[in-house]
């Protein structure tokens, strides 16, 4: 499979997808009938039009909600946008698209995700940052990767602690108490590039790897996973 999994679609002060332009073009360029999945936000039409403008020089964009199933089957690439991960997965399930996307991507159709669209590439959405504003039938996701993703990762603040809620690190530690899985955390401006069974980290900001019973490890641009199923051996 071929995929680009972005932590975020927009860096502060930059144009949409501008920070990863070369990686986006390499994944999506040259193909017509790019299917955009806008279900993570409420206004599907506005979201699709915004992405269409952002990718106008790369490919032609059509929202999945504007397509017939036959048109979807002829997709040359799929891009699942960010927003609320629970809302996204719930709608994919309701529309019967989870298995369709799995089959198309497994058959060679490139996949791009940003934020929520990247989180669902993992085995479940249990490591999303989002509030469960709707209740999907299941938290199981697309399962393109064997490890979980956490996007928009923020390092714990330095200095005296003034915020008494859980840090991101504490929430992920709680996840690992209940789930024996790896979690790849991507700071904003970072992404994963998937080519077959190879997964590599792109972008200058890097991230971290969380594992049960192991110290948190830094991840840097160019680091590669052992496989799509496990980041480390």
C-alpha positions as CSV (number, residue, x, y, z in Angstrom):
1,X,0.0,0.0,0.0
2,X,1.0,3.6,-0.4
3,X,-0.1,6.2,2.2
4,X,0.7,9.6,3.6
5,X,-0.4,10.2,7.2
6,X,-0.1,13.8,8.3
7,X,-0.4,14.9,11.9
8,X,-2.1,18.1,10.7
9,X,-3.2,19.6,7.4
10,X,-2.3,23.2,8.2
11,X,0.7,24.7,10.1
12,X,0.0,27.9,11.9
13,X,0.3,30.9,9.5
14,X,0.7,28.6,6.5
15,X,-1.6,27.6,3.7
16,X,-3.4,24.3,3.8
17,X,-1.1,21.3,3.2
18,X,1.7,23.8,2.4
19,X,4.2,22.3,4.9
20,X,4.1,18.9,3.2
21,X,3.6,20.0,-0.4
22,X,6.2,17.7,-1.9
23,X,5.0,14.6,0.0
24,X,1.4,15.4,-0.9
25,X,2.2,15.8,-4.6
26,X,4.3,12.6,-4.6
27,X,1.3,10.7,-3.1
28,X,-1.6,12.3,-5.0
29,X,-0.1,14.0,-8.0
30,X,-1.1,13.0,-11.5
31,X,-4.3,11.3,-10.6
32,X,-7.8,12.5,-11.4
33,X,-10.9,11.4,-9.4
34,X,-9.3,12.1,-6.0
35,X,-12.0,11.2,-3.5
36,X,-12.1,13.5,-0.4
37,X,-13.8,12.2,2.7
38,X,-15.1,15.3,4.7
39,X,-17.1,13.4,7.4
40,X,-14.9,14.6,10.3
41,X,-16.5,18.1,10.0
42,X,-20.1,19.2,10.0
43,X,-20.2,21.1,6.7
44,X,-19.2,18.6,4.1
45,X,-19.6,20.9,1.1
46,X,-17.5,23.7,2.5
47,X,-14.8,21.3,3.6
48,X,-14.6,19.7,0.2
49,X,-14.5,23.0,-1.6
50,X,-11.7,24.2,0.7
51,X,-9.6,21.1,0.0
52,X,-10.3,21.3,-3.7
53,X,-8.9,24.8,-3.8
54,X,-5.9,23.8,-1.8
55,X,-5.1,20.9,-4.2
56,X,-6.1,22.6,-7.4
57,X,-2.6,22.4,-8.8
58,X,-2.1,18.8,-7.8
59,X,-5.3,16.9,-8.7
60,X,-9.1,17.2,-9.1
61,X,-11.1,16.7,-5.9
62,X,-14.6,15.3,-5.5
63,X,-16.3,14.8,-2.1
64,X,-17.3,11.2,-1.4
65,X,-20.8,12.5,-0.5
66,X,-21.2,13.8,-4.1
67,X,-20.3,10.5,-5.7
68,X,-22.1,7.3,-6.6
69,X,-20.6,4.0,-5.4
70,X,-19.5,3.2,-8.9
71,X,-17.6,6.5,-9.1
72,X,-16.0,5.7,-5.8
73,X,-14.8,2.4,-7.1
74,X,-12.9,4.2,-9.8
75,X,-11.0,6.5,-7.4
76,X,-7.4,7.1,-8.2
77,X,-6.6,8.3,-4.6
78,X,-8.4,8.8,-1.3
79,X,-7.9,11.7,1.2
80,X,-9.6,11.6,4.5
81,X,-9.6,14.9,6.2
82,X,-9.2,15.9,9.9
83,X,-11.8,17.0,12.4
84,X,-13.5,14.9,15.1
85,X,-12.4,11.3,14.9
86,X,-15.5,9.9,16.5
87,X,-17.8,11.6,14.0
88,X,-15.6,10.5,11.1
89,X,-15.5,6.8,12.1
90,X,-19.3,6.9,12.9
91,X,-20.1,8.2,9.4
92,X,-17.8,5.8,7.6
93,X,-19.5,3.0,9.4
94,X,-23.0,4.3,8.6
95,X,-22.1,4.7,5.0
96,X,-20.6,1.3,4.7
97,X,-17.2,2.7,3.7
98,X,-14.8,1.1,6.1
99,X,-14.5,-2.1,4.1
100,X,-14.7,-0.2,0.8
101,X,-11.7,2.0,1.7
102,X,-9.8,-1.0,3.1
103,X,-10.3,-2.9,-0.2
104,X,-9.4,0.0,-2.4
105,X,-6.2,0.9,-0.6
106,X,-5.3,-2.8,-0.3
107,X,-5.7,-2.9,-4.1
108,X,-3.2,-0.1,-4.7
109,X,-5.2,3.1,-4.4
110,X,-3.1,5.7,-2.5
111,X,-4.4,6.9,0.8
112,X,-3.8,10.3,2.5
113,X,-5.0,11.2,5.9
114,X,-4.7,14.3,8.1
115,X,-5.2,14.3,11.9
116,X,-8.4,12.2,12.3
117,X,-7.9,10.8,8.8
118,X,-4.5,9.6,10.0
119,X,-5.6,8.2,13.3
120,X,-8.1,5.9,11.6
121,X,-5.2,4.3,9.7
122,X,-4.3,2.5,12.9
123,X,-6.1,-0.4,14.6
124,X,-8.5,1.8,16.6
125,X,-9.2,5.4,17.5
126,X,-8.5,4.9,21.2
127,X,-5.5,7.3,21.0
128,X,-7.3,10.2,19.4
129,X,-7.4,13.5,21.3
130,X,-11.0,14.2,20.5
131,X,-14.2,14.3,22.5
132,X,-16.7,11.4,21.7
133,X,-19.4,13.7,20.4
134,X,-21.1,10.7,18.8
135,X,-20.9,7.0,19.5
136,X,-19.6,4.8,16.7
137,X,-20.7,1.2,16.5
138,X,-17.1,0.2,17.2
139,X,-13.8,2.0,17.9
140,X,-12.0,-0.4,15.5
141,X,-10.5,1.6,12.6
142,X,-9.0,0.8,9.1
143,X,-6.1,-1.2,10.5
144,X,-3.6,-0.3,7.8
145,X,-1.0,0.0,10.6
146,X,-0.5,-2.4,13.6
147,X,0.4,0.4,15.9
148,X,-1.7,3.4,17.1
149,X,-1.2,7.0,16.1
150,X,-1.6,10.2,18.2
151,X,-1.6,13.4,16.1
152,X,-1.0,17.0,17.1
153,X,1.3,15.6,19.9
154,X,2.3,18.2,22.5
155,X,5.3,17.7,24.8
156,X,4.6,18.2,28.6
157,X,5.2,21.8,29.6
158,X,8.4,22.7,31.4
159,X,8.6,24.5,34.7
160,X,6.2,24.5,37.6
161,X,3.0,22.7,36.9
162,X,0.0,25.0,36.8
163,X,-2.4,22.9,34.7
164,X,-3.7,20.1,36.9
165,X,-5.4,18.1,34.1
166,X,-3.7,15.2,32.5
167,X,-0.8,15.8,30.0
168,X,-0.8,14.0,26.7
169,X,2.0,11.7,28.1
170,X,-0.2,10.8,31.1
171,X,-3.2,10.0,28.9
172,X,-1.1,7.7,26.7
173,X,0.4,6.0,29.8
174,X,-3.2,5.3,30.9
175,X,-3.9,3.8,27.4
176,X,-0.9,1.5,27.7
177,X,-2.0,0.3,31.1
178,X,-5.1,-1.2,29.4
179,X,-3.7,-1.9,25.9
180,X,-0.5,-3.7,24.9
181,X,0.3,-1.6,21.8
182,X,2.8,0.9,20.5
183,X,1.7,4.5,20.0
184,X,3.5,6.7,17.5
185,X,3.0,10.3,18.4
186,X,3.5,13.0,15.7
187,X,4.1,16.6,16.4
188,X,2.4,19.1,14.2
189,X,4.5,19.4,11.0
190,X,5.4,15.7,11.0
191,X,3.9,12.7,9.0
192,X,4.4,9.1,8.1
193,X,5.1,7.9,4.6
194,X,4.0,4.3,3.9
195,X,5.3,2.4,0.9
196,X,4.5,-1.3,1.0
197,X,5.6,-2.6,4.3
198,X,8.0,0.3,4.9
199,X,6.9,3.2,7.2
200,X,9.2,6.3,7.6
201,X,8.8,9.5,9.5
202,X,8.8,12.7,7.5
203,X,8.8,16.4,8.5
204,X,11.3,18.3,10.7
205,X,9.3,18.3,14.0
206,X,9.5,14.5,14.7
207,X,7.6,12.8,17.5
208,X,7.8,10.1,20.2
209,X,7.2,6.4,20.5
210,X,5.3,5.1,23.5
211,X,5.4,1.4,24.5
212,X,4.2,-0.5,27.5
213,X,7.0,-1.2,30.0
214,X,9.6,0.8,28.1
215,X,10.9,4.4,28.2
216,X,9.5,6.9,25.8
217,X,11.7,7.1,22.8
218,X,12.2,10.2,20.5
219,X,11.4,9.8,16.8
220,X,13.2,12.0,14.2
221,X,12.8,12.7,10.5
222,X,14.0,9.7,8.5
223,X,13.4,7.1,11.3
224,X,11.7,4.0,9.9
225,X,9.5,1.3,11.4
226,X,10.4,-2.3,11.6
227,X,7.2,-3.0,9.6
228,X,3.6,-1.7,9.2
229,X,2.6,-4.0,12.1
230,X,5.2,-2.8,14.6
231,X,7.4,0.3,14.9
232,X,10.1,-1.5,16.9
233,X,11.0,-5.1,17.3
